[in-house]
Amino acid sequence: MRVVIAGSSGAIGTALVAALRRDGYEVLRLVRRPAAARDEFEWDPSRAQIPDRALRGADAVVNLCGASVGARRWDGRYKQVLRDSRIVPTDVLATAVAAAGVPTLINASGVHYYGGGTGDRIVTETHCAGTGFLARLCADWEAATTPAAEAGARVVLLRSALVLSRHGGLLDMLRPLYSLGLGGRLGNGRQYVPWISLDDEIGALRYLLADTTIHGPVNMTGPAPVTNAEFTRALARALHRPAPLVFPSPALRLLLGEFAQEAILHGPRAIPTVLEEAGYPFHHHTIGQALSTILP
């Protein structure tokens, strides 16, 4: 299979490129700088420019584009960056997939599609979009794939949770704090923390490329969701450090603003129904398994 990947320079994209090449796929990458290798094509989504030959003969396009939601405090300008970095590339790629007749588009989305008001209620891929900025962002992001779906392409929407990996991401930020004894729960700790290991994020992506019967939204989450308090205890055990602190909700809202309210103090109790029913064999079924494997 020939797979074209946009957003291949991030942690997930880098790991996916390596895994697919080990599997024998031909992988081409869309980059926003001058192409420097034979497997690269320069593109500019802001100008709706993508080389015709980039998608020629492709069996699938995987779009992982999107600025980090936690890179900085949200203001009006950064919210627009978050929208433009997701919706614009998706629309350009979906239109190009339709024009080129590519049979499959696998597009990133987020588990916060369900919003933060779900509480203890389990949510699956059949549930509707929630409310709030992140939920609207995810809904609009997914809607941008419409040109590909209308052209008959199989469209898979990756509603990804927090991806836990050995290098980069949340664990790199938390490890030094816990090592200093500064770990602790956030707010009341009862909010859910949807998670998935990098191994399962990549494993599920490979599975979705191979199983052409799967389409629509797919919750990219571990099978056993946990609360923030449970996550905190599991991380403390994995690092062999105490986590005695409590970071009050008002302080987090003051420090991080709207991001704290939507992404830290609330989270959906999402389960990966589509992957489980399809028979995907998870590497890590519990947060304890995942952390014990990832952390030294």
C-alpha positions in Angstrom: 0.0 0.0 0.0 1.0 3.6 -0.7 0.1 5.9 2.3 0.5 9.7 2.2 0.9 11.3 5.7 0.4 14.9 6.6 1.7 15.9 10.0 4.4 13.3 10.0 6.9 15.3 12.1 5.1 15.0 15.4 5.4 12.2 17.9 2.6 10.2 16.5 3.5 10.9 12.9 7.1 10.0 13.4 6.2 6.7 15.1 3.6 5.9 12.4 6.0 6.5 9.5 8.5 4.1 11.1 5.9 1.5 11.9 4.4 1.5 8.4 7.8 1.2 6.7 8.6 -1.8 8.9 5.3 -3.3 7.7 6.4 -2.8 4.1 4.2 0.2 3.2 5.4 2.8 0.8 5.1 6.1 2.9 5.1 9.6 1.4 5.1 12.7 3.5 3.5 16.1 3.0 5.8 18.8 4.4 5.5 22.6 4.7 9.1 23.3 3.8 11.0 22.7 0.6 11.0 18.9 0.0 14.4 17.5 1.0 14.0 13.8 0.3 12.5 11.6 -2.4 9.6 10.6 -0.1 8.5 14.2 0.6 6.1 16.6 -1.2 5.9 20.3 -0.3 2.4 21.6 0.3 0.8 24.8 1.5 -2.7 24.2 3.0 -3.2 27.9 3.6 -3.1 28.4 -0.1 -4.9 25.1 -0.9 -1.8 24.0 -2.8 -0.9 20.3 -3.0 1.0 18.7 -5.8 -1.2 16.5 -8.0 1.4 13.8 -8.1 1.5 13.6 -4.3 -1.7 11.6 -4.1 -1.3 9.8 -7.4 -1.7 6.1 -6.8 -2.2 6.5 -3.1 -4.3 3.9 -1.2 -4.8 6.1 1.9 -4.1 9.5 3.2 -3.5 10.0 7.0 -4.0 13.5 8.3 -2.5 14.3 11.7 -2.2 18.1 11.4 -3.0 20.3 14.3 -1.3 22.7 16.7 -1.0 21.6 20.3 -4.0 22.6 22.4 -1.8 22.9 25.5 1.1 24.8 24.1 0.0 28.1 25.5 -2.8 29.9 27.3 -5.8 30.3 25.1 -6.8 33.7 23.8 -8.8 34.6 20.7 -5.8 34.5 18.5 -4.6 31.1 19.6 -8.1 29.6 19.4 -8.0 30.7 15.7 -4.6 29.0 15.3 -6.1 25.8 16.8 -9.0 25.9 14.3 -7.0 26.9 11.3 -4.3 24.3 11.9 -6.9 21.6 11.8 -9.8 22.6 9.7 -7.9 24.2 6.8 -5.5 21.3 6.1 -8.4 18.8 6.5 -10.6 20.6 4.0 -7.7 20.8 1.5 -6.8 17.1 1.9 -10.4 15.9 1.7 -10.9 17.9 -1.5 -7.7 16.5 -2.9 -8.7 12.9 -1.9 -12.0 13.4 -3.6 -10.3 14.7 -6.8 -7.7 12.0 -6.9 -10.0 9.1 -6.1 -8.1 8.0 -3.0 -10.1 5.2 -1.4 -9.3 6.0 2.3 -8.9 9.2 4.4 -7.9 8.7 8.0 -8.3 12.0 9.8 -7.3 13.1 13.3 -9.9 14.4 15.7 -10.1 14.4 19.5 -12.0 12.6 22.3 -13.1 16.0 23.6 -15.6 15.9 20.8 -17.9 14.7 23.5 -17.4 17.8 25.7 -16.8 18.0 29.4 -20.4 17.5 30.7 -20.6 13.8 30.5 -19.5 13.1 34.1 -19.5 9.4 35.0 -21.6 8.5 32.0 -19.8 6.2 29.5 -19.6 7.6 26.0 -19.1 5.7 22.8 -18.8 6.6 19.1 -22.6 6.8 18.9 -22.9 9.8 21.2 -23.4 13.3 19.9 -21.0 16.2 20.1 -20.9 18.1 23.4 -20.6 21.8 24.2 -17.6 24.1 24.6 -14.7 25.2 22.4 -13.0 21.9 22.1 -16.2 20.0 21.3 -17.1 22.6 18.6 -13.5 22.4 17.2 -13.6 18.6 16.9 -17.1 18.7 15.3 -16.0 21.3 12.7 -12.7 19.4 12.2 -14.6 16.2 11.4 -17.1 18.0 9.2 -14.2 19.3 7.0 -13.7 15.7 5.7 -17.1 15.9 4.0 -15.7 16.3 0.4 -13.9 13.0 0.7 -16.9 11.2 2.1 -19.3 12.6 -0.6 -16.8 11.3 -3.2 -17.1 7.8 -1.8 -13.9 7.6 0.2 -13.8 5.6 3.4 -13.4 8.2 6.1 -12.2 7.3 9.5 -12.2 9.9 12.3 -9.7 9.4 15.0 -11.1 10.7 18.3 -7.8 10.4 20.1 -7.3 10.6 23.9 -4.2 11.8 25.7 -1.3 9.8 24.1 1.2 8.5 26.6 4.7 8.0 25.3 8.2 7.6 26.7 9.5 10.8 25.1 7.6 14.1 24.9 4.1 15.0 25.8 2.5 15.0 29.3 4.7 12.4 30.9 7.9 14.4 30.1 6.3 17.4 31.9 5.1 15.4 34.9 8.1 13.2 35.5 10.4 15.9 37.0 7.6 17.3 39.2 6.8 13.8 40.6 10.5 13.2 41.2 10.6 16.3 43.4 7.6 15.1 45.3 5.4 17.7 43.7 2.8 15.4 42.1 -0.8 15.5 43.0 -4.4 15.4 41.8 -6.0 18.2 39.9 -9.2 19.7 41.3 -11.4 17.1 43.0 -9.8 14.3 41.0 -13.2 12.9 39.9 -12.9 14.0 36.3 -12.0 11.4 33.7 -8.6 11.4 32.0 -9.1 9.6 28.6 -5.7 8.0 27.7 -4.0 5.7 25.2 -0.5 4.5 25.0 1.6 5.4 21.9 1.9 1.7 21.1 -1.8 1.4 20.9 -2.3 4.6 19.0 0.1 3.4 16.3 -1.2 -0.2 16.5 -4.8 1.0 16.1 -3.8 3.2 13.1 -2.2 0.3 11.4 -5.3 -1.8 12.1 -7.5 0.8 10.7 -5.5 1.0 7.5 -5.7 -2.7 7.0 -9.4 -3.2 7.9 -11.2 -1.4 5.2 -14.6 -2.2 6.7 -14.2 0.3 9.5 -15.3 3.9 8.8 -16.7 6.8 10.8 -15.6 7.9 14.3 -13.3 5.7 16.3 -12.5 6.4 19.9 -8.7 6.1 20.2 -8.7 5.4 23.9 -7.5 2.7 26.3 -10.2 0.2 27.3 -10.3 1.2 31.0 -10.8 4.9 31.5 -9.6 6.4 34.8 -10.3 9.4 36.9 -7.6 12.0 37.5 -7.2 10.7 41.1 -6.7 7.2 39.7 -4.3 8.4 37.1 -2.3 10.3 39.8 -2.0 7.3 42.0 -0.9 5.1 39.1 1.7 7.5 37.9 3.1 7.9 41.5 3.3 4.1 41.8 5.1 3.8 38.4 7.6 6.5 39.4 7.9 5.2 43.0 7.3 8.7 44.3 4.5 10.2 46.5 1.9 12.4 45.1 0.5 14.2 48.2 -0.5 17.5 46.7 -3.9 18.8 45.6 -4.1 21.6 43.0 -7.4 23.4 43.5 -9.6 24.1 40.6 -9.7 27.9 41.0 -5.9 28.0 40.9 -5.8 26.0 37.8 -8.4 28.2 36.1 -6.5 31.3 37.2 -3.2 29.9 35.8 -4.4 28.2 32.6 -7.7 29.8 31.9 -10.2 28.1 29.6 -7.8 25.3 28.8 -8.0 24.1 32.4 -11.7 24.2 32.5 -12.2 22.2 29.2 -9.2 19.9 29.0 -8.0 19.4 32.6 -10.9 19.7 35.0 -13.3 17.8 32.7 -12.9 14.8 30.5 -15.2 12.2 28.9 -15.4 8.6 30.1 -14.9 7.4 26.6 -14.4 3.7 25.6 -13.1 2.3 22.3 -16.2 0.4 21.3 -15.4 0.3 17.6 -11.9 -1.0 18.1 -13.0 -3.6 20.6 -15.9 -4.9 18.5 -13.5 -5.1 15.5 -11.1 -7.2 17.5 -8.2 -4.9 17.8 -5.8 -6.5 20.3 -4.8 -3.8 22.8 -1.2 -3.8 24.1 -2.2 -2.0 27.3 -5.6 -2.6 28.9 -5.0 -0.6 32.0 -3.3 2.6 33.0 -1.0 0.6 35.3 0.1 -1.6 32.4 0.7 1.4 30.1 2.8 3.4 32.7 4.9 0.4 33.8 5.9 -0.2 30.2 6.5 3.4 29.2 8.3 4.6 32.3 11.8 3.4 33.3 
